[in-house]
């Protein structure tokens, strides 16, 4: 099993988790200090104050090589993955569920439930933050308007006005290629996405990861309509 832990940022910007002691928090939760200690900035702005999103992970070259080797980008919709995203929308009672793959300058959606957009720029990506910790972690944002990493994100201040986000990284061949993520356009209170839901999301992400890992590339190597 992958060593998933829970990253939870409350609507007040404080880092907390559900079902964990303070000692467990110190070991398992990614904090701003952890990012700085690892050589990453903990905010989404460059030196000129421009919104640039998440930092680039240190294994980006190798990660992108692994992603492109799988021949997943710009391929046709997949019935199995579409069934998973539809199922997750029903299980979590959440409007949008995506299988998001992080390319060099964009995030492309291999599967999407109740979402017409096929890709966005990488700077706007919530999912890109999940690439940074060495161990896979679930990123939870209860109200993006009140989270300093996302309050000025174009997808928050403008269409589609994202408020809630939960994303579990997809670990394939040792690299985080993207996420299985849940999106809502209404904020949710702290504790709504409890530890049980976190474990459910992680289990679903593992299903997607195994599907991507075991899939023959020739089966996916076709152009998206």
N, CA, C and O of each residue as an XYZ file, in Angstrom:
900
protein
N       0.840     -1.198      0.000
C       0.000      0.000      0.000
C       0.872      1.244      0.000
O       1.936      1.269      0.619
N       0.415      2.273     -0.698
C       1.162      3.521     -0.722
C       1.006      4.239      0.607
O      -0.074      4.190      1.197
N       2.049      4.907      1.102
C       1.993      5.577      2.408
C       1.289      6.924      2.327
O       1.907      7.963      2.558
N      -0.012      6.911      1.996
C      -0.753      8.169      1.920
C      -0.971      8.737      3.309
O      -1.261      8.007      4.257
N      -0.827     10.059      3.416
C      -1.183     10.776      4.619
C      -2.091     11.918      4.222
O      -2.326     12.144      3.035
N      -2.600     12.635      5.198
C      -3.640     13.611      4.925
C      -3.154     15.031      5.103
O      -2.686     15.397      6.182
N      -3.258     15.839      4.057
C      -2.992     17.262      4.144
C      -4.320     17.982      4.119
O      -5.096     17.824      3.177
N      -4.592     18.775      5.146
C      -5.888     19.442      5.260
C      -5.664     20.886      5.652
O      -5.115     21.165      6.719
N      -6.085     21.809      4.797
C      -5.994     23.212      5.149
C      -7.401     23.728      5.374
O      -8.245     23.666      4.480
N      -7.648     24.233      6.561
C      -8.984     24.695      6.894
C      -9.306     25.991      6.174
O      -8.435     26.601      5.555
N     -10.570     26.409      6.257
C     -10.998     27.645      5.602
C     -10.322     28.864      6.207
O     -10.329     29.935      5.600
N      -9.736     28.721      7.395
C      -9.016     29.824      8.021
C      -7.534     29.786      7.683
O      -6.766     30.629      8.147
N      -7.130     28.808      6.872
C      -5.743     28.724      6.457
C      -4.875     27.915      7.400
O      -3.685     27.747      7.135
N      -5.436     27.400      8.507
C      -4.664     26.620      9.460
C      -4.589     25.181      8.975
O      -5.553     24.655      8.420
N      -3.447     24.548      9.184
C      -3.272     23.173      8.768
C      -3.728     22.248      9.882
O      -3.219     22.307     11.002
N      -4.694     21.390      9.565
C      -5.204     20.425     10.532
C      -5.436     19.123      9.803
O      -5.352     19.086      8.575
N      -5.728     18.048     10.527
C      -6.140     16.798      9.909
C      -7.270     16.206     10.712
O      -7.545     16.629     11.835
N      -7.925     15.220     10.123
C      -8.989     14.526     10.820
C      -8.471     13.192     11.309
O      -7.783     12.485     10.573
N      -8.798     12.834     12.559
C      -8.451     11.539     13.100
C      -6.975     11.353     13.365
O      -6.500     10.217     13.352
N      -6.219     12.428     13.607
C      -4.789     12.310     13.859
C      -4.413     13.095     15.107
O      -4.990     14.146     15.388
N      -3.432     12.573     15.859
C      -2.938     13.276     17.023
C      -1.960     14.356     16.592
O      -1.529     14.397     15.440
N      -1.608     15.244     17.544
C      -0.651     16.308     17.227
C       0.693     15.734     16.797
O       1.341     16.257     15.890
N       1.107     14.650     17.460
C       2.389     14.043     17.100
C       2.350     13.501     15.684
O       3.312     13.646     14.929
N       1.226     12.871     15.320
C       1.097     12.364     13.967
C       1.108     13.497     12.952
O       1.641     13.358     11.851
N       0.502     14.639     13.344
C       0.498     15.798     12.459
C       1.914     16.245     12.146
O       2.236     16.536     10.994
N       2.767     16.300     13.173
C       4.142     16.754     12.980
C       4.878     15.897     11.958
O       5.734     16.396     11.227
N       4.545     14.602     11.906
C       5.249     13.685     11.023
C       4.622     13.567      9.641
O       5.317     13.306      8.658
N       3.306     13.760      9.566
C       2.598     13.370      8.355
C       2.059     14.512      7.509
O       1.818     14.323      6.317
N       1.865     15.678      8.082
C       1.209     16.769      7.356
C       2.227     17.716      6.739
O       3.160     18.162      7.409
N       2.045     18.016      5.475
C       2.913     18.956      4.788
C       2.578     20.378      5.214
O       1.447     20.833      5.040
N       3.555     21.076      5.770
C       3.371     22.455      6.195
C       4.186     23.386      5.301
O       5.014     22.938      4.508
N       3.939     24.680      5.441
C       4.736     25.660      4.717
C       6.214     25.520      5.061
O       7.075     25.656      4.192
N       6.506     25.246      6.332
C       7.894     25.074      6.742
C       8.540     23.868      6.052
O       9.722     23.899      5.710
N       7.750     22.809      5.852
C       8.269     21.633      5.160
C       8.669     21.978      3.727
O       9.708     21.532      3.239
N       7.825     22.784      3.054
C       8.123     23.174      1.677
C       9.404     23.989      1.613
O      10.256     23.761      0.754
N       9.531     24.939      2.527
C      10.725     25.793      2.544
C      11.963     24.963      2.843
O      13.004     25.150      2.213
N      11.858     24.047      3.802
C      12.994     23.201      4.165
C      13.417     22.298      2.998
O      14.592     21.957      2.859
N      12.448     21.919      2.171
C      12.742     21.070      1.020
C      13.208     21.877     -0.187
O      13.500     21.316     -1.243
N      13.274     23.195     -0.024
C      13.749     24.030     -1.109
C      12.661     24.582     -2.000
O      12.942     25.116     -3.073
N      11.395     24.455     -1.556
C      10.264     24.972     -2.327
C       9.716     26.229     -1.663
O       9.756     26.368     -0.441
N       9.207     27.137     -2.482
C       8.468     28.260     -1.906
C       7.101     27.758     -1.461
O       6.577     26.797     -2.026
N       6.524     28.400     -0.457
C       5.252     27.949      0.099
C       4.081     28.807     -0.347
O       2.994     28.723      0.223
N       4.298     29.638     -1.370
C       3.253     30.524     -1.872
C       3.224     30.425     -3.399
O       4.166     29.899     -3.993
N       2.164     30.916     -4.045
C       2.028     30.739     -5.497
C       2.543     31.897     -6.350
O       2.156     32.016     -7.513
N       3.414     32.759     -5.794
C       3.842     33.957     -6.515
C       5.340     33.926     -6.830
O       6.131     33.367     -6.071
N       5.720     34.539     -7.968
C       7.133     34.678     -8.263
C       7.673     35.958     -7.614
O       6.947     36.638     -6.888
N       8.933     36.285     -7.871
C       9.562     37.425     -7.206
C       8.930     38.755     -7.598
O       9.027     39.741     -6.867
N       8.285     38.770     -8.758
C       7.629     40.001     -9.215
C       6.183     40.090     -8.757
O       5.481     41.049     -9.080
N       5.738     39.093     -8.006
C       4.377     39.097     -7.500
C       3.349     38.520     -8.445
O       2.148     38.656     -8.215
N       3.811     37.871     -9.516
C       2.884     37.247    -10.461
C       2.439     35.885     -9.946
O       3.221     35.155     -9.337
N       1.183     35.552    -10.195
C       0.666     34.254     -9.782
C       1.198     33.181    -10.733
O       0.867     33.179    -11.918
N       2.019     32.275    -10.212
C       2.624     31.239    -11.049
C       2.275     29.832    -10.569
O       2.685     28.850    -11.187
N       1.527     29.724     -9.477
C       1.088     28.420     -9.001
C       2.153     27.678     -8.219
O       3.047     28.282     -7.627
N       2.045     26.364     -8.226
C       2.943     25.517     -7.436
C       4.360     25.523     -7.987
O       4.555     25.687     -9.191
N       5.353     25.346     -7.117
C       6.733     25.206     -7.599
C       6.882     23.957     -8.466
O       6.024     23.074     -8.452
N       7.964     23.893     -9.210
C       8.263     22.720    -10.031
C       8.935     21.655     -9.162
O       9.920     21.952     -8.486
N       8.427     20.432     -9.166
C       9.066     19.390     -8.350
C      10.479     19.071     -8.833
O      10.799     19.232    -10.010
N      11.305     18.621     -7.913
C      12.704     18.382     -8.239
C      12.905     17.218     -9.212
O      13.925     17.146     -9.898
N      11.932     16.312     -9.268
C      12.048     15.179    -10.184
C      11.256     15.408    -11.469
O      10.865     14.450    -12.135
N      11.017     16.670    -11.819
C      10.132     16.986    -12.928
C      10.593     16.363    -14.252
O       9.763     15.854    -15.006
N      11.863     16.391    -14.540
C      12.350     15.833    -15.802
C      12.012     14.351    -15.902
O      11.510     13.886    -16.926
N      12.290     13.621    -14.839
C      12.019     12.188    -14.829
C      10.515     11.904    -14.800
O      10.037     10.959    -15.427
N       9.787     12.734    -14.067
C       8.341     12.568    -13.969
C       7.680     12.764    -15.328
O       6.818     11.978    -15.720
N       8.080     13.809    -16.048
C       7.523     14.059    -17.375
C       7.888     12.948    -18.350
O       7.081     12.578    -19.203
N       9.091     12.419    -18.229
C       9.494     11.310    -19.093
C       8.609     10.091    -18.849
O       8.202      9.406    -19.788
N       8.316      9.829    -17.568
C       7.448      8.697    -17.230
C       6.036      8.918    -17.755
O       5.403      7.988    -18.256
N       5.541     10.151    -17.641
C       4.201     10.469    -18.138
C       4.119     10.264    -19.646
O       3.184      9.634    -20.141
N       5.083     10.789    -20.365
C       5.038     10.708    -21.825
C       5.291      9.291    -22.332
O       4.820      8.917    -23.406
N       6.026      8.514    -21.566
C       6.248      7.124    -21.940
C       4.953      6.329    -21.929
O       4.802      5.369    -22.685
N       4.013      6.729    -21.068
C       2.742      6.018    -20.978
C       1.803      6.334    -22.139
O       0.802      5.641    -22.321
N       2.105      7.365    -22.927
C       1.277      7.738    -24.080
C      -0.185      7.946    -23.681
O      -1.098      7.432    -24.326
N      -0.388      8.707    -22.609
C      -1.734      8.951    -22.097
C      -2.316     10.284    -22.555
O      -3.534     10.426    -22.670
N      -1.457     11.250    -22.812
C      -1.930     12.603    -23.101
C      -2.651     12.665    -24.447
O      -2.253     12.028    -25.422
N      -3.726     13.458    -24.463
C      -4.482     13.708    -25.694
C      -4.996     12.427    -26.337
O      -4.980     12.281    -27.559
N      -5.449     11.507    -25.501
C      -6.022     10.255    -25.989
C      -7.529     10.269    -25.798
O      -8.078     11.139    -25.122
N      -8.182      9.299    -26.401
C      -9.638      9.230    -26.346
C     -10.132      8.937    -24.929
O      -9.386      8.396    -24.113
N     -11.385      9.289    -24.632
C     -11.963      8.939    -23.320
C     -11.901      7.435    -23.083
O     -11.970      6.640    -24.020
N     -11.772      7.066    -21.829
C     -11.632      5.667    -21.451
C     -12.838      5.263    -20.597
O     -13.137      5.918    -19.599
N     -13.524      4.197    -20.983
C     -14.757      3.800    -20.313
C     -14.527      3.405    -18.856
O     -15.346      3.705    -17.987
N     -13.416      2.736    -18.599
C     -13.144      2.310    -17.224
C     -12.902      3.508    -16.312
O     -13.471      3.592    -15.224
N     -12.056      4.435    -16.759
C     -11.779      5.623    -15.954
C     -13.018      6.503    -15.824
O     -13.258      7.087    -14.768
N     -13.797      6.599    -16.886
C     -15.031      7.379    -16.809
C     -16.005      6.770    -15.802
O     -16.736      7.494    -15.126
N     -16.012      5.450    -15.703
C     -16.862      4.793    -14.711
C     -16.400      5.123    -13.291
O     -17.221      5.286    -12.388
N     -15.085      5.219    -13.101
C     -14.556      5.554    -11.774
C     -14.918      6.986    -11.389
O     -15.353      7.233    -10.265
N     -14.743      7.932    -12.314
C     -15.057      9.324    -11.973
C     -16.557      9.509    -11.728
O     -16.952     10.264    -10.840
N     -17.380      8.831    -12.502
C     -18.826      8.898    -12.273
C     -19.188      8.303    -10.918
O     -19.998      8.862    -10.179
N     -18.585      7.175    -10.604
C     -18.825      6.538     -9.306
C     -18.415      7.452     -8.161
O     -19.137      7.571     -7.171
N     -17.252      8.103     -8.292
C     -16.773      8.994     -7.231
C     -17.710     10.176     -7.034
O     -17.926     10.612     -5.904
N     -18.265     10.696     -8.113
C     -19.208     11.806     -8.000
C     -20.406     11.391     -7.165
O     -20.920     12.188     -6.380
N     -20.854     10.156     -7.324
C     -21.999      9.656     -6.568
C     -21.620      9.325     -5.121
O     -22.363      9.639     -4.192
N     -20.461      8.690     -4.938
C     -20.025      8.295     -3.593
C     -19.824      9.515     -2.691
O     -20.266      9.534     -1.542
N     -19.152     10.528     -3.231
C     -18.808     11.699     -2.424
C     -19.845     12.807     -2.523
O     -19.724     13.835     -1.857
N     -20.859     12.602     -3.349
C     -21.893     13.627     -3.538
C     -21.252     14.964     -3.894
O     -21.519     15.994     -3.275
N     -20.404     14.910     -4.906
C     -19.620     16.073     -5.333
C     -19.851     16.253     -6.836
O     -19.916     15.259     -7.560
N     -19.976     17.474     -7.320
C     -20.359     17.652     -8.726
C     -19.309     17.270     -9.755
O     -19.656     16.722    -10.801
N     -18.030     17.544     -9.492
C     -16.999     17.345    -10.508
C     -15.923     16.397     -9.989
O     -15.437     16.544     -8.868
N     -15.563     15.433    -10.812
C     -14.467     14.517    -10.502
C     -13.602     14.401    -11.755
O     -14.116     14.211    -12.858
N     -12.295     14.515    -11.578
C     -11.373     14.516    -12.704
C     -10.211     13.561    -12.479
O      -9.738     13.396    -11.354
N      -9.758     12.937    -13.551
C      -8.437     12.309    -13.584
C      -7.548     13.294    -14.324
O      -7.642     13.445    -15.542
N      -6.687     13.958    -13.570
C      -5.874     15.053    -14.109
C      -4.429     14.600    -14.252
O      -3.843     14.059    -13.314
N      -3.858     14.824    -15.433
C      -2.459     14.502    -15.696
C      -1.680     15.799    -15.871
O      -2.082     16.672    -16.640
N      -0.559     15.924    -15.152
C       0.215     17.164    -15.133
C       1.315     17.125    -16.177
O       2.331     16.455    -15.994
N       1.109     17.850    -17.277
C       2.113     18.011    -18.317
C       3.006     19.203    -17.948
O       2.829     19.793    -16.882
N       3.939     19.554    -18.795
C       4.910     20.600    -18.451
C       4.268     21.971    -18.265
O       4.665     22.719    -17.372
N       3.278     22.314    -19.098
C       2.675     23.642    -19.017
C       1.149     23.605    -18.900
O       0.488     24.635    -19.037
N       0.603     22.435    -18.652
C      -0.853     22.304    -18.575
C      -1.215     21.123    -17.702
O      -0.374     20.278    -17.397
N      -2.475     21.072    -17.303
C      -3.032     19.848    -16.754
C      -4.145     19.406    -17.703
O      -5.041     20.176    -18.048
N      -4.057     18.136    -18.113
C      -5.006     17.597    -19.078
C      -5.833     16.527    -18.395
O      -5.306     15.724    -17.626
N      -7.135     16.514    -18.673
C      -8.055     15.635    -17.972
C      -8.344     14.385    -18.798
O      -9.050     14.435    -19.805
N      -7.786     13.272    -18.352
C      -7.993     11.995    -19.027
C      -9.431     11.525    -18.858
O      -9.989     10.887    -19.750
N     -10.024     11.838    -17.725
C     -11.431     11.516    -17.491
C     -12.052     12.666    -16.723
O     -11.395     13.276    -15.879
N     -13.296     12.965    -17.002
C     -13.962     14.063    -16.310
C     -15.446     13.768    -16.171
O     -16.115     13.398    -17.136
N     -15.946     13.937    -14.961
C     -17.366     13.790    -14.681
C     -17.956     15.171    -14.446
O     -17.538     15.888    -13.537
N     -18.921     15.535    -15.264
C     -19.668     16.794    -15.121
C     -18.778     18.029    -15.289
O     -18.938     19.022    -14.580
N     -17.848     17.953    -16.227
C     -16.939     19.069    -16.473
C     -16.601     19.061    -17.959
O     -16.100     18.062    -18.475
N     -16.873     20.173    -18.653
C     -16.703     20.211    -20.107
C     -15.291     20.585    -20.548
O     -14.891     20.270    -21.669
N     -14.535     21.249    -19.681
C     -13.187     21.694    -20.037
C     -12.246     20.498    -20.075
O     -12.289     19.646    -19.187
N     -11.392     20.429    -21.102
C     -10.483     19.294    -21.252
C      -9.096     19.533    -20.659
O      -8.371     18.576    -20.388
N      -8.717     20.796    -20.453
C      -7.422     21.092    -19.867
C      -7.402     22.530    -19.371
O      -8.228     23.349    -19.774
N      -6.445     22.829    -18.491
C      -6.184     24.200    -18.058
C      -4.671     24.400    -18.029
O      -3.911     23.444    -18.186
N      -4.240     25.631    -17.830
C      -2.822     25.888    -17.654
C      -2.324     25.305    -16.347
O      -3.091     25.166    -15.394
N      -1.055     24.967    -16.295
C      -0.504     24.395    -15.062
C      -0.439     25.399    -13.911
O      -0.628     24.994    -12.764
N      -0.181     26.686    -14.154
C      -0.160     27.618    -13.017
C      -1.460     27.647    -12.218
O      -1.441     27.919    -11.018
N      -2.591     27.368    -12.871
C      -3.870     27.384    -12.169
C      -4.152     26.078    -11.435
O      -5.139     25.980    -10.706
N      -3.306     25.085    -11.616
C      -3.581     23.741    -11.134
C      -3.476     23.616     -9.621
O      -2.441     23.934     -9.036
N      -4.549     23.154     -8.989
C      -4.491     22.735     -7.587
C      -3.661     21.456     -7.497
O      -2.862     21.276     -6.578
N      -3.872     20.573     -8.477
C      -3.246     19.253     -8.445
C      -1.724     19.328     -8.413
O      -1.073     18.437     -7.867
N      -1.146     20.389     -8.995
C       0.311     20.481     -9.072
C       0.973     20.508     -7.699
O       2.129     20.105     -7.567
N       0.262     20.973     -6.677
C       0.829     21.003     -5.328
C       1.035     19.597     -4.775
O       1.891     19.391     -3.914
N       0.255     18.621     -5.264
C       0.403     17.258     -4.760
C       1.661     16.577     -5.287
O       2.031     15.509     -4.800
N       2.328     17.181     -6.281
C       3.552     16.594     -6.815
C       4.755     16.821     -5.914
O       5.773     16.147     -6.073
N       4.666     17.756     -4.968
C       5.841     18.229     -4.236
C       6.314     17.326     -3.103
O       7.512     17.056     -3.018
N       5.423     16.843     -2.222
C       5.939     16.016     -1.120
C       6.499     14.699     -1.617
O       6.003     14.134     -2.591
N       7.534     14.209     -0.948
C       8.166     12.969     -1.371
C       7.201     11.797     -1.250
O       7.133     10.947     -2.138
N       6.451     11.755     -0.144
C       5.450     10.714      0.048
C       4.098     11.223     -0.433
O       3.795     12.403     -0.257
N       3.272     10.363     -1.038
C       1.961     10.804     -1.518
C       1.094     11.332     -0.380
O       1.006     10.709      0.678
N       0.463     12.466     -0.593
C      -0.412     13.075      0.391
C      -1.675     13.568     -0.300
O      -1.659     13.937     -1.474
N      -2.765     13.566      0.452
C      -4.027     14.081     -0.061
C      -4.118     15.568      0.258
O      -3.919     15.982      1.400
N      -4.418     16.354     -0.749
C      -4.576     17.794     -0.577
C      -6.057     18.119     -0.451
O      -6.851     17.777     -1.327
N      -6.426     18.784      0.645
C      -7.806     19.187      0.880
C      -7.880     20.689      1.059
O      -7.111     21.267      1.827
N      -8.792     21.318      0.360
C      -9.028     22.754      0.477
C     -10.521     22.946      0.690
O     -11.315     22.647     -0.202
N     -10.909     23.435      1.846
C     -12.338     23.538      2.155
C     -12.978     24.784      1.567
O     -14.149     24.765      1.187
N     -12.210     25.872      1.491
C     -12.715     27.108      0.892
C     -11.532     27.829      0.261
O     -10.745     28.478      0.951
N     -11.419     27.710     -1.039
C     -10.252     28.241     -1.745
C     -10.134     29.753     -1.624
O      -9.033     30.292     -1.742
N     -11.233     30.442     -1.395
C     -11.195     31.897     -1.264
C     -10.399     32.327     -0.035
O      -9.882     33.444      0.010
N     -10.297     31.447      0.961
C      -9.638     31.772      2.221
C      -8.297     31.078      2.377
O      -7.662     31.181      3.427
N      -7.861     30.374      1.343
C      -6.569     29.697      1.371
C      -5.571     30.569      0.621
O      -5.804     30.874     -0.549
N      -4.464     30.985      1.247
C      -3.531     31.915      0.607
C      -2.890     31.381     -0.663
O      -2.419     32.166     -1.486
N      -2.860     30.069     -0.842
C      -2.299     29.508     -2.073
C      -3.256     29.626     -3.252
O      -2.830     29.620     -4.407
N      -4.539     29.733     -2.961
C      -5.530     29.648     -4.030
C      -6.482     30.833     -4.108
O      -7.282     30.919     -5.039
N      -6.410     31.739     -3.153
C      -7.382     32.834     -3.128
C      -7.300     33.737     -4.353
O      -8.283     34.387     -4.708
N      -6.129     33.785     -5.009
C      -5.981     34.585     -6.225
C      -5.852     33.731     -7.483
O      -5.490     34.226     -8.550
N      -6.152     32.453     -7.344
C      -6.101     31.550     -8.488
C      -7.182     31.942     -9.491
O      -8.325     32.173     -9.095
N      -6.850     32.023    -10.785
C      -7.850     32.406    -11.792
C      -9.085     31.518    -11.807
O     -10.166     31.976    -12.176
N      -8.946     30.251    -11.412
C     -10.092     29.344    -11.393
C     -10.947     29.527    -10.147
O     -12.023     28.940    -10.029
N     -10.459     30.346     -9.219
C     -11.206     30.665     -8.002
C     -11.876     32.030     -8.133
O     -13.063     32.178     -7.839
N     -11.113     33.020     -8.575
C     -11.661     34.376     -8.709
C     -12.532     34.499     -9.961
O     -13.366     35.401    -10.052
N     -12.343     33.607    -10.913
C     -13.146     33.601    -12.144
C     -13.747     32.228    -12.373
O     -13.712     31.365    -11.497
N     -14.303     32.036    -13.573
C     -14.901     30.739    -13.904
C     -13.872     29.623    -13.798
O     -12.730     29.802    -14.222
N     -14.251     28.468    -13.237
C     -15.586     28.068    -12.785
C     -15.861     28.348    -11.309
O     -16.807     27.795    -10.748
N     -15.051     29.196    -10.668
C     -15.239     29.585     -9.266
C     -15.139     28.373     -8.320
O     -16.074     28.062     -7.582
N     -13.993     27.709     -8.366
C     -13.752     26.561     -7.492
C     -13.708     27.013     -6.036
O     -13.105     28.035     -5.706
N     -14.347     26.247     -5.185
C     -14.326     26.525     -3.746
C     -13.717     25.360     -2.962
O     -12.832     25.560     -2.129
N     -14.189     24.161     -3.230
C     -13.697     22.977     -2.514
C     -12.879     22.111     -3.460
O     -13.215     21.955     -4.633
N     -11.794     21.548     -2.925
C     -10.941     20.658     -3.708
C     -10.398     19.557     -2.802
O      -9.992     19.810     -1.668
N     -10.397     18.347     -3.317
C      -9.712     17.227     -2.666
C      -9.041     16.415     -3.759
O      -9.693     16.005     -4.719
N      -7.746     16.182     -3.621
C      -7.025     15.455     -4.661
C      -6.025     14.474     -4.088
O      -5.254     14.808     -3.188
N      -6.042     13.252     -4.619
C      -5.078     12.219     -4.239
C      -4.179     11.935     -5.432
O      -4.684     11.684     -6.527
N      -2.866     11.966     -5.255
C      -1.947     11.764     -6.382
C      -2.036     10.365     -6.965
O      -2.343      9.395     -6.272
N      -1.756     10.290     -8.262
C      -1.736      9.025     -8.986
C      -0.284      8.590     -9.146
O       0.469      9.184     -9.918
N       0.100      7.557     -8.417
C       1.481      7.083     -8.414
C       1.610      5.947     -9.419
O       1.042      4.870     -9.235
N       2.366      6.200    -10.486
C       2.534      5.224    -11.560
C       4.029      5.087    -11.857
O       4.707      6.069    -12.157
N       4.522      3.873    -11.768
C       5.942      3.598    -12.033
C       6.857      4.476    -11.174
O       7.930      4.890    -11.614
N       6.419      4.752     -9.951
C       7.237      5.503     -9.009
C       7.139      7.009     -9.117
O       7.832      7.721     -8.391
N       6.299      7.514    -10.004
C       6.172      8.963    -10.182
C       4.711      9.391    -10.062
O       3.792      8.654    -10.418
N       4.529     10.611     -9.549
C       3.185     11.176     -9.440
C       2.848     11.824    -10.787
O       3.366     12.888    -11.123
N       1.986     11.175    -11.539
C       1.656     11.663    -12.877
C       0.500     12.655    -12.868
O       0.322     13.414    -13.821
N      -0.276     12.651    -11.808
C      -1.426     13.542    -11.722
C      -2.228     13.236    -10.480
O      -1.685     12.781     -9.473
N      -3.529     13.489    -10.554
C      -4.382     13.234     -9.392
C      -5.748     12.721     -9.827
O      -6.175     12.894    -10.968
N      -6.412     12.087     -8.874
C      -7.856     11.910     -8.930
C      -8.406     12.976     -7.992
O      -8.142     12.942     -6.790
N      -9.166     13.920     -8.532
C      -9.579     15.045     -7.699
C     -11.080     15.287     -7.738
O     -11.760     14.997     -8.722
N     -11.567     15.830     -6.629
C     -12.967     16.191     -6.445
C     -13.054     17.705     -6.362
O     -12.251     18.342     -5.680
N     -14.035     18.285     -7.059
C     -14.185     19.742     -7.077
C     -15.634     20.108     -6.820
O     -16.552     19.486     -7.352
N     -15.825     21.132     -5.993
C     -17.167     21.671     -5.765
C     -17.103     23.185     -5.908
O     -16.052     23.800     -5.723
N     -18.226     23.761     -6.237
C     -18.309     25.200     -6.432
C     -18.910     25.898     -5.219
O     -19.209     27.092     -5.250
N     -19.081     25.120     -4.148
C     -19.502     25.633     -2.852
C     -18.482     25.192     -1.816
O     -17.993     24.065     -1.892
N     -18.143     26.039     -0.851
C     -17.221     25.612      0.211
C     -17.882     24.582      1.112
O     -19.108     24.497      1.183
N     -17.061     23.807      1.793
C     -17.567     22.832      2.756
C     -16.944     23.110      4.114
O     -15.798     23.554      4.177
N     -17.658     22.862      5.195
C     -17.114     23.149      6.532
C     -15.969     22.216      6.881
O     -15.867     21.107      6.355
N     -15.107     22.684      7.778
C     -14.029     21.849      8.273
C     -14.612     20.567      8.863
O     -15.589     20.605      9.610
N     -14.007     19.443      8.524
C     -14.470     18.161      9.035
C     -15.468     17.465      8.143
O     -15.751     16.284      8.348
N     -16.019     18.165      7.146
C     -16.983     17.520      6.246
C     -16.315     16.376      5.486
O     -16.878     15.289      5.359
N     -15.118     16.632      4.988
C     -14.362     15.580      4.314
C     -13.514     14.888      5.368
O     -12.348     15.229      5.567
N     -14.119     13.903      6.045
C     -13.483     13.281      7.195
C     -12.505     12.185      6.776
O     -12.288     11.942      5.589
N     -11.922     11.533      7.781
C     -10.892     10.531      7.504
C     -11.442      9.368      6.689
O     -10.725      8.791      5.873
N     -12.693      9.024      6.899
C     -13.299      7.941      6.112
C     -13.334      8.306      4.630
O     -13.014      7.479      3.776
N     -13.723      9.540      4.327
C     -13.755      9.976      2.930
C     -12.354     10.060      2.348
O     -12.153      9.770      1.169
N     -11.383     10.454      3.166
C      -9.993     10.488      2.698
C      -9.553      9.099      2.261
O      -8.956      8.935      1.197
N      -9.853      8.091      3.091
C      -9.466      6.723      2.749
C     -10.191      6.246      1.499
O      -9.613      5.537      0.675
N     -11.455      6.634      1.355
C     -12.191      6.267      0.143
C     -11.544      6.883     -1.098
O     -11.381      6.214     -2.118
N     -11.181      8.148     -1.003
C     -10.552      8.820     -2.143
C      -9.220      8.167     -2.493
O      -8.916      7.966     -3.669
N      -8.433      7.837     -1.486
C      -7.146      7.180     -1.719
C      -7.346      5.833     -2.407
O      -6.598      5.477     -3.318
N      -8.362      5.082     -1.964
C      -8.642      3.783     -2.580
C      -9.020      3.941     -4.048
O      -8.585      3.164     -4.897
N      -9.824      4.943     -4.334
C     -10.215      5.194     -5.725
C      -9.009      5.629     -6.554
O      -8.878      5.234     -7.713
N      -8.131      6.438     -5.968
C      -6.926      6.870     -6.677
C      -6.016      5.685     -6.982
O      -5.372      5.651     -8.031
N      -5.960      4.717     -6.077
C      -5.156      3.523     -6.324
C      -5.719      2.726     -7.494
O      -4.971      2.178     -8.304
N      -7.052      2.666     -7.574
C      -7.676      1.981     -8.708
C      -7.271      2.634    -10.031
O      -6.917      1.954    -10.995
N      -7.332      3.959    -10.054
C      -6.953      4.693    -11.267
C      -5.475      4.477    -11.569
O      -5.103      4.258    -12.722
N      -4.633      4.539    -10.544
C      -3.194      4.346    -10.740
C      -2.896      2.972    -11.334
O      -2.094      2.853    -12.261
N      -3.540      1.940    -10.804
C      -3.326      0.591    -11.329
C      -3.825      0.478    -12.764
O      -3.203     -0.187    -13.592
N      -4.942      1.125    -13.054
C      -5.473      1.098    -14.408
C      -4.492      1.747    -15.391
O      -4.265      1.224    -16.482
N      -3.918      2.879    -15.004
C      -2.956      3.563    -15.867
C      -1.657      2.771    -15.983
O      -1.049      2.725    -17.053
N      -1.238      2.159    -14.899
C       0.022      1.423    -14.898
C      -0.060      0.166    -15.765
O       0.891     -0.171    -16.471
N      -1.194     -0.519    -15.707
C      -1.308     -1.806    -16.378
C      -1.797     -1.700    -17.815
O      -1.762     -2.678    -18.563
N      -2.254     -0.509    -18.200
C      -2.806     -0.337    -19.533
C      -1.712     -0.412    -20.593
O      -0.632      0.152    -20.416
N      -1.992     -1.104    -21.688
C      -1.080     -1.142    -22.813
C      -1.134      0.196    -23.531
O      -2.218      0.690    -23.842
N       0.030      0.789    -23.798
C       0.066      2.122    -24.383
C      -0.609      2.166    -25.754
O      -1.203      3.184    -26.110
N      -0.529      1.079    -26.531
C      -1.131      1.077    -27.859
C      -2.648      1.201    -27.782
O      -3.294      1.675    -28.717
N      -3.206      0.771    -26.656
C      -4.645      0.829    -26.476
C      -5.124      2.266    -26.282
O      -6.280      2.594    -26.546
N      -4.203      3.117    -25.813
C      -4.562      4.495    -25.530
C      -4.019      5.461    -26.579
O      -4.366      6.642    -26.573
N      -3.184      4.974    -27.466
C      -2.485      5.865    -28.389
C      -3.362      6.256    -29.570
O      -3.203      5.752    -30.681
N      -4.304      7.180    -29.297
C      -5.186      7.690    -30.343
C      -5.550      9.119    -30.004
O      -5.472      9.523    -28.844
N      -5.941      9.879    -30.993
C      -6.189     11.308    -30.792
C      -7.525     11.541    -30.125
O      -8.505     10.850    -30.401
N      -7.551     12.532    -29.239
C      -8.794     12.933    -28.606
C      -9.624     13.696    -29.634
O      -9.089     14.537    -30.357
N     -10.953     13.406    -29.710
C     -11.767     14.125    -30.704
C     -11.815     15.594    -30.448
O     -12.458     16.331    -31.196
